[in-house]
Amino acid sequence: MPSEHAYSLQVALRRISGLFRRREARHRSALLALSRGLGARPGRGLAAPLLCLVGLLTLFLACKPSGKESSQLASRTVTELARASAEDVRELKMGMPLGAQELEKLLPAGPLAELDARDAREALNKARSRVQDLRVAKSTFFALVAPSGVVVRSDGEQDRLVGKDLLAAFPDLRRALGGPVVETRGMMAEAAEVRGKPDGQRVVGAPIGAVGQARALYVSGWSWSAYAYRLENAARSAARAAAEKGAKVPLLYVYVAVGRDVFGAPVSPDVNANAVRELDLPAKAKAGQPFTTELELTGRSFGLAAIGVPELGPGVAVVLLRSET
């Protein structure tokens, strides 16, 4: 007949193997006996439960997900995200001049200041629909901008940009009035896609009208927080597709590091963004060569991978945090 402590050890081992599900009542009694044993007399009677607890702790540590493994997997995913970002940039760069041509056909000859808001929005939507690259573009806004920099109309249902000075936030766009397509970035509160946090934007502008005689600008772009959310969704979709049936999908967060600023999806944890900011990743992450490291955040092990994306602009990196579940 085995002793009470030996029996406790046997039950604990059954728990590890999963047999406790069929012997729940017996297991509960054994756990009670184990808890009593921990308070029993010192000496040999205490050895079995202590060995049991040490064994369980060892097994837990051995099965704990590795941040190094997560960073290696994140490196593959962030490389794919960089390729997707390059394509997103290409769509706008190639599509905006064509969209400007279509918009010119749709605008009346009169002064833009007299243009009806509903007609302007309809023209913006039609121009976008006629250009394939713009139909699939990841932009959060399209806008018609007067040479003065004032937004005549944007395509938003609730137009937060109308009447605002776009050139004040993105002064480099003024060069687009002279002919070339201009890509730039800045910060404009009315173009933000997140509340309670700073948000910046990347924009592209093309002239409407003859070179050197542009009557307006056609401008589009995305907020960095909305773009991080777009990449995060792409990463999660890929992870779900790659997971074997019944396997757990990892926890994923995507951030865009723009110089010293870090932008994540609207609901992403601030503690993660702060940790990413402290690493100064744009200085470490190179194009085509992901930088990887491991982090411990809120008691959880994460693998981090960051890659420079020059298409998004100088000093911009896409960052992926991955934790196995």
Helices and strands as residue ranges (DSSP letters): H 4-17, G 19-21, H 24-38, G 44-46, H 47-63, H 67-106, G 112-114, H 117-129, H 132-135, E 141-145, E 151-154, H 166-169, G 171-178, E 182-186, G 189-191, E 201-208, E 216-223, H 224-242, E 251-258, E 261-264, H 270-278, G 281-283, E 291-297, E 300-308, G 310-312, E 316-323
